[in-house]
C-alpha cells in the first residue's frame, strides 16, 4: 500500500470537497492517509463550519468529513495558520490536531503529495 499526504491550503468549498473525497477513497483502499490544513484550509478544522454547501457535482465537504473523523484519519492543522485566524483546537474535529510544518515535511518524505 502507498502513503499519501493531502494538503488543503484554501477555504474553497470545491477544493475542500475534492481533498476530503480523495482522502476518503485512498483510506478506503487501505492506503496510509495524512491530511494537512494550511493557510485558509485551516478553517475546515472547525467542526461548526458549514460544510454542507454543494459543489457543481452535487457533493459537499460534509459528505466526507464524518468518515474521516470516524476512521480517525490523521489531520494536522498548521499551528501558525490556525493561530492567525484565532482558531482553537477545542473546536476542531476529533481527528484534527495542531501541527507543524516540520511534521508535514516528515510525512511527505517518501509519500505521494496532493495539493488542493
Biopython code that builds the backbone (N, CA, C, O; Angstrom):
import numpy as np
from Bio.PDB.StructureBuilder import StructureBuilder

atoms = [
    (1, "UNK", "N", (0.836, -1.188, 0.000)),
    (1, "UNK", "CA", (0.000, 0.000, 0.000)),
    (1, "UNK", "C", (0.880, 1.250, 0.000)),
    (1, "UNK", "O", (2.050, 1.202, 0.380)),
    (2, "UNK", "N", (0.309, 2.344, -0.423)),
    (2, "UNK", "CA", (1.051, 3.589, -0.591)),
    (2, "UNK", "C", (0.781, 4.557, 0.569)),
    (2, "UNK", "O", (-0.181, 4.404, 1.322)),
    (3, "UNK", "N", (1.654, 5.548, 0.683)),
    (3, "UNK", "CA", (1.484, 6.649, 1.640)),
    (3, "UNK", "C", (1.083, 7.897, 0.864)),
    (3, "UNK", "O", (1.722, 8.257, -0.125)),
    (4, "UNK", "N", (0.023, 8.550, 1.319)),
    (4, "UNK", "CA", (-0.456, 9.763, 0.679)),
    (4, "UNK", "C", (-0.578, 10.884, 1.699)),
    (4, "UNK", "O", (-0.989, 10.665, 2.839)),
    (5, "UNK", "N", (-0.214, 12.093, 1.271)),
    (5, "UNK", "CA", (-0.444, 13.297, 2.051)),
    (5, "UNK", "C", (-1.295, 14.222, 1.196)),
    (5, "UNK", "O", (-0.936, 14.541, 0.062)),
    (6, "UNK", "N", (-2.414, 14.647, 1.743)),
    (6, "UNK", "CA", (-3.327, 15.571, 1.068)),
    (6, "UNK", "C", (-3.232, 16.911, 1.785)),
    (6, "UNK", "O", (-3.498, 17.000, 2.983)),
    (7, "UNK", "N", (-2.850, 17.956, 1.048)),
    (7, "UNK", "CA", (-2.682, 19.287, 1.627)),
    (7, "UNK", "C", (-3.777, 20.202, 1.079)),
    (7, "UNK", "O", (-3.940, 20.347, -0.132)),
    (8, "UNK", "N", (-4.513, 20.808, 1.988)),
    (8, "UNK", "CA", (-5.559, 21.768, 1.610)),
    (8, "UNK", "C", (-5.120, 23.141, 2.093)),
    (8, "UNK", "O", (-4.896, 23.341, 3.287)),
    (9, "UNK", "N", (-4.995, 24.095, 1.159)),
    (9, "UNK", "CA", (-4.478, 25.416, 1.511)),
    (9, "UNK", "C", (-5.488, 26.540, 1.329)),
    (9, "UNK", "O", (-5.123, 27.713, 1.403)),
    (10, "UNK", "N", (-6.723, 26.208, 1.097)),
    (10, "UNK", "CA", (-7.715, 27.239, 0.806)),
    (10, "UNK", "C", (-9.052, 26.933, 1.483)),
    (10, "UNK", "O", (-9.337, 25.791, 1.843)),
    (11, "UNK", "N", (-9.846, 27.958, 1.643)),
    (11, "UNK", "CA", (-11.191, 27.826, 2.203)),
    (11, "UNK", "C", (-12.212, 27.489, 1.110)),
    (11, "UNK", "O", (-13.413, 27.437, 1.379)),
    (12, "UNK", "N", (-11.740, 27.262, -0.112)),
    (12, "UNK", "CA", (-12.599, 26.989, -1.261)),
    (12, "UNK", "C", (-13.386, 25.692, -1.057)),
    (12, "UNK", "O", (-12.800, 24.648, -0.771)),
    (13, "UNK", "N", (-14.686, 25.757, -1.202)),
    (13, "UNK", "CA", (-15.585, 24.629, -0.972)),
    (13, "UNK", "C", (-15.307, 23.453, -1.910)),
    (13, "UNK", "O", (-15.268, 22.305, -1.467)),
    (14, "UNK", "N", (-15.113, 23.730, -3.202)),
    (14, "UNK", "CA", (-14.876, 22.644, -4.159)),
    (14, "UNK", "C", (-13.536, 21.960, -3.908)),
    (14, "UNK", "O", (-13.449, 20.734, -3.965)),
    (15, "UNK", "N", (-12.504, 22.733, -3.635)),
    (15, "UNK", "CA", (-11.192, 22.139, -3.370)),
    (15, "UNK", "C", (-11.235, 21.314, -2.080)),
    (15, "UNK", "O", (-10.618, 20.252, -1.999)),
    (16, "UNK", "N", (-11.955, 21.798, -1.087)),
    (16, "UNK", "CA", (-12.092, 21.046, 0.164)),
    (16, "UNK", "C", (-12.826, 19.729, -0.088)),
    (16, "UNK", "O", (-12.416, 18.683, 0.415)),
    (17, "UNK", "N", (-13.901, 19.778, -0.860)),
    (17, "UNK", "CA", (-14.654, 18.550, -1.154)),
    (17, "UNK", "C", (-13.758, 17.531, -1.846)),
    (17, "UNK", "O", (-13.776, 16.351, -1.494)),
    (18, "UNK", "N", (-12.970, 17.977, -2.832)),
    (18, "UNK", "CA", (-12.093, 17.033, -3.542)),
    (18, "UNK", "C", (-10.990, 16.493, -2.633)),
    (18, "UNK", "O", (-10.689, 15.300, -2.663)),
    (19, "UNK", "N", (-10.393, 17.359, -1.832)),
    (19, "UNK", "CA", (-9.345, 16.911, -0.916)),
    (19, "UNK", "C", (-9.879, 15.838, 0.022)),
    (19, "UNK", "O", (-9.256, 14.789, 0.185)),
    (20, "UNK", "N", (-11.014, 16.090, 0.631)),
    (20, "UNK", "CA", (-11.583, 15.142, 1.582)),
    (20, "UNK", "C", (-12.122, 13.890, 0.874)),
    (20, "UNK", "O", (-12.039, 12.788, 1.416)),
    (21, "UNK", "N", (-12.673, 14.057, -0.331)),
    (21, "UNK", "CA", (-13.165, 12.910, -1.094)),
    (21, "UNK", "C", (-12.018, 11.962, -1.439)),
    (21, "UNK", "O", (-12.118, 10.759, -1.198)),
    (22, "UNK", "N", (-10.941, 12.486, -1.995)),
    (22, "UNK", "CA", (-9.828, 11.624, -2.405)),
    (22, "UNK", "C", (-9.112, 11.034, -1.189)),
    (22, "UNK", "O", (-8.585, 9.924, -1.259)),
    (23, "UNK", "N", (-9.092, 11.765, -0.085)),
    (23, "UNK", "CA", (-8.534, 11.213, 1.154)),
    (23, "UNK", "C", (-9.350, 10.011, 1.602)),
    (23, "UNK", "O", (-8.791, 8.990, 2.003)),
    (24, "UNK", "N", (-10.661, 10.129, 1.534)),
    (24, "UNK", "CA", (-11.553, 9.035, 1.926)),
    (24, "UNK", "C", (-11.353, 7.832, 1.011)),
    (24, "UNK", "O", (-11.246, 6.700, 1.484)),
    (25, "UNK", "N", (-11.304, 8.074, -0.293)),
    (25, "UNK", "CA", (-11.129, 6.971, -1.245)),
    (25, "UNK", "C", (-9.815, 6.236, -0.984)),
    (25, "UNK", "O", (-9.784, 5.006, -0.944)),
    (26, "UNK", "N", (-8.741, 6.988, -0.807)),
    (26, "UNK", "CA", (-7.433, 6.366, -0.557)),
    (26, "UNK", "C", (-7.466, 5.548, 0.732)),
    (26, "UNK", "O", (-6.926, 4.443, 0.787)),
    (27, "UNK", "N", (-8.101, 6.094, 1.764)),
    (27, "UNK", "CA", (-8.189, 5.375, 3.042)),
    (27, "UNK", "C", (-9.017, 4.098, 2.891)),
    (27, "UNK", "O", (-8.633, 3.047, 3.404)),
    (28, "UNK", "N", (-10.130, 4.182, 2.200)),
    (28, "UNK", "CA", (-10.974, 3.001, 1.981)),
    (28, "UNK", "C", (-10.216, 1.898, 1.234)),
    (28, "UNK", "O", (-10.490, 0.713, 1.424)),
    (29, "UNK", "N", (-9.271, 2.291, 0.392)),
    (29, "UNK", "CA", (-8.477, 1.322, -0.361)),
    (29, "UNK", "C", (-7.326, 0.755, 0.466)),
    (29, "UNK", "O", (-6.569, -0.090, -0.011)),
    (30, "UNK", "N", (-7.199, 1.225, 1.713)),
    (30, "UNK", "CA", (-6.192, 0.680, 2.607)),
    (30, "UNK", "C", (-4.856, 1.402, 2.618)),
    (30, "UNK", "O", (-3.903, 0.938, 3.243)),
    (31, "UNK", "N", (-4.781, 2.533, 1.933)),
    (31, "UNK", "CA", (-3.544, 3.306, 1.910)),
    (31, "UNK", "C", (-3.389, 4.108, 3.201)),
    (31, "UNK", "O", (-4.368, 4.389, 3.892)),
    (32, "UNK", "N", (-2.154, 4.470, 3.516)),
    (32, "UNK", "CA", (-1.893, 5.365, 4.638)),
    (32, "UNK", "C", (-2.198, 6.783, 4.175)),
    (32, "UNK", "O", (-1.662, 7.244, 3.168)),
    (33, "UNK", "N", (-3.059, 7.469, 4.913)),
    (33, "UNK", "CA", (-3.505, 8.808, 4.528)),
    (33, "UNK", "C", (-3.241, 9.781, 5.669)),
    (33, "UNK", "O", (-3.601, 9.529, 6.819)),
    (34, "UNK", "N", (-2.608, 10.891, 5.330)),
    (34, "UNK", "CA", (-2.458, 12.027, 6.239)),
    (34, "UNK", "C", (-2.965, 13.251, 5.504)),
    (34, "UNK", "O", (-2.728, 13.419, 4.308)),
    (35, "UNK", "N", (-3.661, 14.099, 6.231)),
    (35, "UNK", "CA", (-4.161, 15.360, 5.681)),
    (35, "UNK", "C", (-3.488, 16.479, 6.456)),
    (35, "UNK", "O", (-3.241, 16.354, 7.655)),
    (36, "UNK", "N", (-3.192, 17.575, 5.765)),
    (36, "UNK", "CA", (-2.611, 18.734, 6.430)),
    (36, "UNK", "C", (-3.319, 19.974, 5.920)),
    (36, "UNK", "O", (-3.408, 20.190, 4.712)),
    (37, "UNK", "N", (-3.824, 20.793, 6.840)),
    (37, "UNK", "CA", (-4.568, 22.011, 6.517)),
    (37, "UNK", "C", (-3.687, 23.224, 6.773)),
    (37, "UNK", "O", (-3.244, 23.442, 7.900)),
    (38, "UNK", "N", (-3.430, 24.012, 5.738)),
    (38, "UNK", "CA", (-2.608, 25.215, 5.859)),
    (38, "UNK", "C", (-3.372, 26.420, 5.328)),
    (38, "UNK", "O", (-4.384, 26.281, 4.642)),
    (39, "UNK", "N", (-2.872, 27.593, 5.655)),
    (39, "UNK", "CA", (-3.472, 28.851, 5.205)),
    (39, "UNK", "C", (-4.978, 28.819, 5.450)),
    (39, "UNK", "O", (-5.406, 28.440, 6.541)),
    (40, "UNK", "N", (-5.792, 29.204, 4.471)),
    (40, "UNK", "CA", (-7.241, 29.216, 4.641)),
    (40, "UNK", "C", (-7.836, 27.842, 4.852)),
    (40, "UNK", "O", (-8.954, 27.725, 5.353)),
    (41, "UNK", "N", (-7.114, 26.800, 4.481)),
    (41, "UNK", "CA", (-7.586, 25.435, 4.689)),
    (41, "UNK", "C", (-7.768, 25.100, 6.158)),
    (41, "UNK", "O", (-8.541, 24.207, 6.505)),
    (42, "UNK", "N", (-7.055, 25.816, 7.024)),
    (42, "UNK", "CA", (-7.176, 25.575, 8.468)),
    (42, "UNK", "C", (-8.606, 25.791, 8.956)),
    (42, "UNK", "O", (-9.008, 25.211, 9.965)),
    (43, "UNK", "N", (-9.363, 26.603, 8.266)),
    (43, "UNK", "CA", (-10.746, 26.870, 8.677)),
    (43, "UNK", "C", (-11.622, 25.620, 8.629)),
    (43, "UNK", "O", (-12.630, 25.548, 9.331)),
    (44, "UNK", "N", (-11.246, 24.628, 7.803)),
    (44, "UNK", "CA", (-12.040, 23.400, 7.688)),
    (44, "UNK", "C", (-11.898, 22.505, 8.906)),
    (44, "UNK", "O", (-12.634, 21.526, 9.034)),
    (45, "UNK", "N", (-10.972, 22.815, 9.801)),
    (45, "UNK", "CA", (-10.813, 22.019, 11.018)),
    (45, "UNK", "C", (-11.930, 22.274, 12.024)),
    (45, "UNK", "O", (-12.197, 21.435, 12.884)),
    (46, "UNK", "N", (-12.578, 23.423, 11.921)),
    (46, "UNK", "CA", (-13.605, 23.815, 12.886)),
    (46, "UNK", "C", (-14.894, 23.055, 12.604)),
    (46, "UNK", "O", (-15.487, 23.168, 11.531)),
    (47, "UNK", "N", (-15.304, 22.287, 13.587)),
    (47, "UNK", "CA", (-16.462, 21.410, 13.420)),
    (47, "UNK", "C", (-17.758, 22.181, 13.143)),
    (47, "UNK", "O", (-18.657, 21.651, 12.491)),
    (48, "UNK", "N", (-17.864, 23.411, 13.624)),
    (48, "UNK", "CA", (-19.086, 24.193, 13.415)),
    (48, "UNK", "C", (-19.126, 24.902, 12.063)),
    (48, "UNK", "O", (-20.128, 25.538, 11.738)),
    (49, "UNK", "N", (-18.069, 24.807, 11.276)),
    (49, "UNK", "CA", (-18.063, 25.441, 9.954)),
    (49, "UNK", "C", (-19.110, 24.762, 9.080)),
    (49, "UNK", "O", (-19.248, 23.539, 9.106)),
    (50, "UNK", "N", (-19.842, 25.550, 8.313)),
    (50, "UNK", "CA", (-20.842, 24.994, 7.411)),
    (50, "UNK", "C", (-20.128, 24.294, 6.256)),
    (50, "UNK", "O", (-19.536, 24.945, 5.396)),
    (51, "UNK", "N", (-20.189, 22.985, 6.247)),
    (51, "UNK", "CA", (-19.539, 22.183, 5.209)),
    (51, "UNK", "C", (-20.580, 21.550, 4.287)),
    (51, "UNK", "O", (-20.285, 20.584, 3.583)),
    (52, "UNK", "N", (-21.797, 22.097, 4.294)),
    (52, "UNK", "CA", (-22.889, 21.487, 3.546)),
    (52, "UNK", "C", (-23.143, 22.133, 2.183)),
    (52, "UNK", "O", (-24.036, 21.696, 1.457)),
    (53, "UNK", "N", (-22.387, 23.151, 1.828)),
    (53, "UNK", "CA", (-22.569, 23.804, 0.525)),
    (53, "UNK", "C", (-22.201, 22.827, -0.583)),
    (53, "UNK", "O", (-21.088, 22.301, -0.607)),
    (54, "UNK", "N", (-23.118, 22.586, -1.487)),
    (54, "UNK", "CA", (-22.921, 21.619, -2.569)),
    (54, "UNK", "C", (-21.990, 22.187, -3.642)),
    (54, "UNK", "O", (-21.995, 23.382, -3.935)),
    (55, "UNK", "N", (-21.201, 21.292, -4.210)),
    (55, "UNK", "CA", (-20.360, 21.648, -5.354)),
    (55, "UNK", "C", (-21.174, 21.437, -6.622)),
    (55, "UNK", "O", (-22.320, 20.992, -6.560)),
    (56, "UNK", "N", (-20.597, 21.749, -7.752)),
    (56, "UNK", "CA", (-21.279, 21.567, -9.031)),
    (56, "UNK", "C", (-21.615, 20.092, -9.287)),
    (56, "UNK", "O", (-22.545, 19.785, -10.032)),
    (57, "UNK", "N", (-20.857, 19.188, -8.670)),
    (57, "UNK", "CA", (-21.107, 17.753, -8.847)),
    (57, "UNK", "C", (-22.115, 17.200, -7.841)),
    (57, "UNK", "O", (-22.462, 16.019, -7.889)),
    (58, "UNK", "N", (-22.582, 18.049, -6.936)),
    (58, "UNK", "CA", (-23.643, 17.657, -6.015)),
    (58, "UNK", "C", (-23.191, 17.144, -4.663)),
    (58, "UNK", "O", (-24.023, 16.824, -3.814)),
    (59, "UNK", "N", (-21.885, 17.060, -4.450)),
    (59, "UNK", "CA", (-21.406, 16.630, -3.132)),
    (59, "UNK", "C", (-20.915, 17.842, -2.356)),
    (59, "UNK", "O", (-20.918, 18.959, -2.873)),
    (60, "UNK", "N", (-20.500, 17.623, -1.131)),
    (60, "UNK", "CA", (-20.012, 18.711, -0.291)),
    (60, "UNK", "C", (-18.980, 18.162, 0.692)),
    (60, "UNK", "O", (-18.918, 16.951, 0.901)),
    (61, "UNK", "N", (-18.172, 19.027, 1.298)),
    (61, "UNK", "CA", (-17.167, 18.546, 2.252)),
    (61, "UNK", "C", (-17.761, 17.698, 3.374)),
    (61, "UNK", "O", (-17.131, 16.738, 3.817)),
    (62, "UNK", "N", (-18.946, 18.034, 3.833)),
    (62, "UNK", "CA", (-19.577, 17.281, 4.924)),
    (62, "UNK", "C", (-19.794, 15.815, 4.561)),
    (62, "UNK", "O", (-19.842, 14.959, 5.445)),
    (63, "UNK", "N", (-19.925, 15.519, 3.269)),
    (63, "UNK", "CA", (-20.123, 14.143, 2.834)),
    (63, "UNK", "C", (-18.926, 13.256, 3.196)),
    (63, "UNK", "O", (-19.062, 12.035, 3.273)),
    (64, "UNK", "N", (-17.763, 13.862, 3.418)),
    (64, "UNK", "CA", (-16.527, 13.110, 3.653)),
    (64, "UNK", "C", (-15.943, 13.325, 5.049)),
    (64, "UNK", "O", (-15.264, 12.449, 5.584)),
    (65, "UNK", "N", (-16.207, 14.479, 5.627)),
    (65, "UNK", "CA", (-15.605, 14.802, 6.925)),
    (65, "UNK", "C", (-16.020, 13.826, 8.025)),
    (65, "UNK", "O", (-15.206, 13.486, 8.884)),
    (66, "UNK", "N", (-17.259, 13.378, 8.009)),
    (66, "UNK", "CA", (-17.708, 12.455, 9.052)),
    (66, "UNK", "C", (-16.957, 11.124, 8.960)),
    (66, "UNK", "O", (-16.590, 10.553, 9.987)),
    (67, "UNK", "N", (-16.728, 10.628, 7.753)),
    (67, "UNK", "CA", (-15.963, 9.389, 7.584)),
    (67, "UNK", "C", (-14.542, 9.572, 8.107)),
    (67, "UNK", "O", (-14.040, 8.730, 8.852)),
    (68, "UNK", "N", (-13.895, 10.664, 7.722)),
    (68, "UNK", "CA", (-12.514, 10.912, 8.128)),
    (68, "UNK", "C", (-12.397, 11.007, 9.645)),
    (68, "UNK", "O", (-11.426, 10.529, 10.231)),
    (69, "UNK", "N", (-13.394, 11.629, 10.278)),
    (69, "UNK", "CA", (-13.380, 11.712, 11.738)),
    (69, "UNK", "C", (-13.635, 10.333, 12.357)),
    (69, "UNK", "O", (-12.922, 9.920, 13.271)),
    (70, "UNK", "N", (-14.641, 9.633, 11.864)),
    (70, "UNK", "CA", (-14.988, 8.313, 12.406)),
    (70, "UNK", "C", (-13.816, 7.337, 12.305)),
    (70, "UNK", "O", (-13.577, 6.554, 13.225)),
    (71, "UNK", "N", (-13.084, 7.384, 11.186)),
    (71, "UNK", "CA", (-11.958, 6.479, 10.964)),
    (71, "UNK", "C", (-10.652, 7.035, 11.533)),
    (71, "UNK", "O", (-9.590, 6.431, 11.383)),
    (72, "UNK", "N", (-10.745, 8.188, 12.184)),
    (72, "UNK", "CA", (-9.598, 8.838, 12.821)),
    (72, "UNK", "C", (-8.429, 9.040, 11.854)),
    (72, "UNK", "O", (-7.276, 8.764, 12.184)),
    (73, "UNK", "N", (-8.751, 9.529, 10.653)),
    (73, "UNK", "CA", (-7.716, 9.827, 9.669)),
    (73, "UNK", "C", (-6.959, 11.057, 10.159)),
    (73, "UNK", "O", (-7.530, 12.136, 10.321)),
    (74, "UNK", "N", (-5.666, 10.870, 10.389)),
    (74, "UNK", "CA", (-4.838, 11.912, 10.991)),
    (74, "UNK", "C", (-4.819, 13.168, 10.116)),
    (74, "UNK", "O", (-4.472, 13.134, 8.935)),
    (75, "UNK", "N", (-5.207, 14.272, 10.750)),
    (75, "UNK", "CA", (-5.238, 15.556, 10.056)),
    (75, "UNK", "C", (-4.529, 16.594, 10.904)),
    (75, "UNK", "O", (-4.951, 16.908, 12.017)),
    (76, "UNK", "N", (-3.439, 17.123, 10.355)),
    (76, "UNK", "CA", (-2.694, 18.184, 11.019)),
    (76, "UNK", "C", (-3.211, 19.539, 10.579)),
    (76, "UNK", "O", (-3.583, 19.736, 9.423)),
    (77, "UNK", "N", (-3.228, 20.466, 11.516)),
    (77, "UNK", "CA", (-3.660, 21.837, 11.232)),
    (77, "UNK", "C", (-2.480, 22.748, 11.550)),
    (77, "UNK", "O", (-1.989, 22.769, 12.679)),
    (78, "UNK", "N", (-2.036, 23.490, 10.560)),
    (78, "UNK", "CA", (-0.891, 24.375, 10.725)),
    (78, "UNK", "C", (-1.103, 25.291, 11.929)),
    (78, "UNK", "O", (-2.048, 26.078, 11.984)),
    (79, "UNK", "N", (-0.199, 25.160, 12.881)),
    (79, "UNK", "CA", (-0.334, 25.911, 14.134)),
    (79, "UNK", "C", (-0.345, 27.429, 13.918)),
    (79, "UNK", "O", (-1.241, 28.096, 14.434)),
    (80, "UNK", "N", (0.621, 28.011, 13.170)),
    (80, "UNK", "CA", (0.552, 29.460, 12.967)),
    (80, "UNK", "C", (-0.641, 29.896, 12.119)),
    (80, "UNK", "O", (-1.183, 30.983, 12.319)),
    (81, "UNK", "N", (-1.056, 29.040, 11.163)),
    (81, "UNK", "CA", (-2.218, 29.380, 10.325)),
    (81, "UNK", "C", (-3.489, 29.437, 11.176)),
    (81, "UNK", "O", (-4.323, 30.325, 10.997)),
    (82, "UNK", "N", (-3.628, 28.489, 12.098)),
    (82, "UNK", "CA", (-4.782, 28.462, 12.998)),
    (82, "UNK", "C", (-4.720, 29.630, 13.977)),
    (82, "UNK", "O", (-5.724, 30.297, 14.228)),
    (83, "UNK", "N", (-3.527, 29.867, 14.529)),
    (83, "UNK", "CA", (-3.369, 30.958, 15.487)),
    (83, "UNK", "C", (-3.674, 32.314, 14.883)),
    (83, "UNK", "O", (-4.292, 33.162, 15.526)),
    (84, "UNK", "N", (-3.240, 32.521, 13.642)),
    (84, "UNK", "CA", (-3.509, 33.781, 12.957)),
    (84, "UNK", "C", (-4.980, 34.007, 12.666)),
    (84, "UNK", "O", (-5.411, 35.132, 12.415)),
    (85, "UNK", "N", (-5.746, 32.924, 12.702)),
    (85, "UNK", "CA", (-7.191, 33.004, 12.454)),
    (85, "UNK", "C", (-7.984, 32.815, 13.749)),
    (85, "UNK", "O", (-9.203, 32.649, 13.715)),
    (86, "UNK", "N", (-7.294, 32.842, 14.878)),
    (86, "UNK", "CA", (-7.912, 32.681, 16.202)),
    (86, "UNK", "C", (-8.726, 31.401, 16.314)),
    (86, "UNK", "O", (-9.795, 31.390, 16.925)),
    (87, "UNK", "N", (-8.218, 30.313, 15.721)),
    (87, "UNK", "CA", (-8.899, 29.026, 15.808)),
    (87, "UNK", "C", (-8.403, 28.282, 17.038)),
    (87, "UNK", "O", (-7.214, 28.312, 17.358)),
    (88, "UNK", "N", (-9.314, 27.623, 17.717)),
    (88, "UNK", "CA", (-8.997, 26.891, 18.937)),
    (88, "UNK", "C", (-9.127, 25.393, 18.682)),
    (88, "UNK", "O", (-10.137, 24.933, 18.150)),
    (89, "UNK", "N", (-8.108, 24.641, 19.062)),
    (89, "UNK", "CA", (-8.107, 23.200, 18.834)),
    (89, "UNK", "C", (-9.312, 22.512, 19.481)),
    (89, "UNK", "O", (-9.740, 21.459, 19.008)),
    (90, "UNK", "N", (-9.851, 23.073, 20.525)),
    (90, "UNK", "CA", (-11.030, 22.514, 21.174)),
    (90, "UNK", "C", (-12.269, 22.542, 20.294)),
    (90, "UNK", "O", (-13.245, 21.847, 20.575)),
    (91, "UNK", "N", (-12.238, 23.345, 19.223)),
    (91, "UNK", "CA", (-13.364, 23.442, 18.297)),
    (91, "UNK", "C", (-13.194, 22.560, 17.064)),
    (91, "UNK", "O", (-14.056, 22.554, 16.185)),
    (92, "UNK", "N", (-12.078, 21.809, 16.990)),
    (92, "UNK", "CA", (-11.761, 21.009, 15.815)),
    (92, "UNK", "C", (-12.479, 19.657, 15.849)),
    (92, "UNK", "O", (-12.926, 19.200, 16.901)),
    (93, "UNK", "N", (-12.578, 19.035, 14.680)),
    (93, "UNK", "CA", (-12.984, 17.634, 14.607)),
    (93, "UNK", "C", (-12.001, 16.827, 15.445)),
    (93, "UNK", "O", (-10.845, 17.222, 15.596)),
    (94, "UNK", "N", (-12.446, 15.715, 15.984)),
    (94, "UNK", "CA", (-11.620, 14.951, 16.924)),
    (94, "UNK", "C", (-10.352, 14.373, 16.290)),
    (94, "UNK", "O", (-9.393, 14.086, 17.006)),
    (95, "UNK", "N", (-10.324, 14.196, 14.986)),
    (95, "UNK", "CA", (-9.144, 13.656, 14.308)),
    (95, "UNK", "C", (-8.163, 14.743, 13.860)),
    (95, "UNK", "O", (-7.154, 14.445, 13.221)),
    (96, "UNK", "N", (-8.457, 15.993, 14.193)),
    (96, "UNK", "CA", (-7.638, 17.117, 13.738)),
    (96, "UNK", "C", (-6.925, 17.764, 14.920)),
    (96, "UNK", "O", (-7.537, 18.087, 15.938)),
    (97, "UNK", "N", (-5.611, 17.946, 14.759)),
    (97, "UNK", "CA", (-4.767, 18.499, 15.819)),
    (97, "UNK", "C", (-3.818, 19.537, 15.248)),
    (97, "UNK", "O", (-3.406, 19.454, 14.090)),
    (98, "UNK", "N", (-3.476, 20.515, 16.078)),
    (98, "UNK", "CA", (-2.474, 21.494, 15.676)),
    (98, "UNK", "C", (-1.170, 20.763, 15.380)),
    (98, "UNK", "O", (-0.803, 19.823, 16.085)),
    (99, "UNK", "N", (-0.479, 21.197, 14.340)),
    (99, "UNK", "CA", (0.726, 20.511, 13.908)),
    (99, "UNK", "C", (1.688, 21.532, 13.296)),
    (99, "UNK", "O", (1.345, 22.701, 13.117)),
    (100, "UNK", "N", (2.890, 21.068, 12.981)),
    (100, "UNK", "CA", (3.941, 21.963, 12.484)),
    (100, "UNK", "C", (4.333, 21.629, 11.052)),
    (100, "UNK", "O", (4.087, 20.531, 10.554)),
    (101, "UNK", "N", (4.941, 22.596, 10.419)),
    (101, "UNK", "CA", (5.470, 22.389, 9.077)),
    (101, "UNK", "C", (6.541, 21.321, 9.049)),
    (101, "UNK", "O", (6.669, 20.592, 8.065)),
    (102, "UNK", "N", (7.312, 21.220, 10.117)),
    (102, "UNK", "CA", (8.333, 20.187, 10.199)),
    (102, "UNK", "C", (7.742, 18.800, 10.111)),
    (102, "UNK", "O", (8.297, 17.927, 9.444)),
    (103, "UNK", "N", (6.621, 18.588, 10.777)),
    (103, "UNK", "CA", (5.954, 17.289, 10.715)),
    (103, "UNK", "C", (5.381, 17.045, 9.324)),
    (103, "UNK", "O", (5.393, 15.912, 8.841)),
    (104, "UNK", "N", (4.881, 18.091, 8.677)),
    (104, "UNK", "CA", (4.388, 17.945, 7.306)),
    (104, "UNK", "C", (5.509, 17.452, 6.395)),
    (104, "UNK", "O", (5.300, 16.548, 5.586)),
    (105, "UNK", "N", (6.678, 18.033, 6.522)),
    (105, "UNK", "CA", (7.810, 17.615, 5.700)),
    (105, "UNK", "C", (8.154, 16.156, 5.979)),
    (105, "UNK", "O", (8.426, 15.392, 5.053)),
    (106, "UNK", "N", (8.144, 15.771, 7.245)),
    (106, "UNK", "CA", (8.425, 14.373, 7.590)),
    (106, "UNK", "C", (7.390, 13.430, 6.975)),
    (106, "UNK", "O", (7.750, 12.377, 6.450)),
    (107, "UNK", "N", (6.114, 13.797, 7.035)),
    (107, "UNK", "CA", (5.057, 12.960, 6.462)),
    (107, "UNK", "C", (5.203, 12.857, 4.947)),
    (107, "UNK", "O", (4.936, 11.808, 4.361)),
    (108, "UNK", "N", (5.629, 13.950, 4.318)),
    (108, "UNK", "CA", (5.726, 13.985, 2.858)),
    (108, "UNK", "C", (6.925, 13.206, 2.327)),
    (108, "UNK", "O", (6.959, 12.836, 1.153)),
    (109, "UNK", "N", (7.897, 12.959, 3.181)),
    (109, "UNK", "CA", (9.078, 12.226, 2.749)),
    (109, "UNK", "C", (8.684, 10.812, 2.324)),
    (109, "UNK", "O", (8.240, 10.010, 3.146)),
    (110, "UNK", "N", (8.846, 10.521, 1.061)),
    (110, "UNK", "CA", (8.511, 9.200, 0.546)),
    (110, "UNK", "C", (7.042, 9.010, 0.224)),
    (110, "UNK", "O", (6.656, 7.945, -0.258)),
    (111, "UNK", "N", (6.218, 10.004, 0.473)),
    (111, "UNK", "CA", (4.777, 9.887, 0.194)),
    (111, "UNK", "C", (4.437, 10.597, -1.120)),
    (111, "UNK", "O", (5.182, 11.450, -1.602)),
    (112, "UNK", "N", (3.310, 10.223, -1.669)),
    (112, "UNK", "CA", (2.752, 10.979, -2.798)),
    (112, "UNK", "C", (1.936, 12.113, -2.194)),
    (112, "UNK", "O", (1.084, 11.887, -1.335)),
    (113, "UNK", "N", (2.202, 13.330, -2.648)),
    (113, "UNK", "CA", (1.568, 14.513, -2.075)),
    (113, "UNK", "C", (0.592, 15.110, -3.094)),
    (113, "UNK", "O", (0.924, 15.308, -4.263)),
    (114, "UNK", "N", (-0.608, 15.385, -2.613)),
    (114, "UNK", "CA", (-1.644, 16.043, -3.410)),
    (114, "UNK", "C", (-1.919, 17.403, -2.788)),
    (114, "UNK", "O", (-2.102, 17.508, -1.575)),
    (115, "UNK", "N", (-1.949, 18.439, -3.610)),
    (115, "UNK", "CA", (-2.221, 19.802, -3.121)),
    (115, "UNK", "C", (-3.550, 20.298, -3.678)),
    (115, "UNK", "O", (-3.840, 20.175, -4.868)),
    (116, "UNK", "N", (-4.340, 20.860, -2.778)),
    (116, "UNK", "CA", (-5.635, 21.432, -3.171)),
    (116, "UNK", "C", (-5.711, 22.858, -2.672)),
    (116, "UNK", "O", (-6.716, 23.535, -2.889)),
]
sb = StructureBuilder()
sb.init_structure("model")
sb.init_model(0)
sb.init_chain("A")
sb.init_seg("    ")
for serial, (resi, resn, name, xyz) in enumerate(atoms, 1):
    if name == "N":
        sb.init_residue(resn, " ", resi, " ")
    sb.init_atom(name, np.array(xyz, "f"), 0.0, 1.0, " ", f" {name:<3s}", serial, name[0])
structure = sb.get_structure()
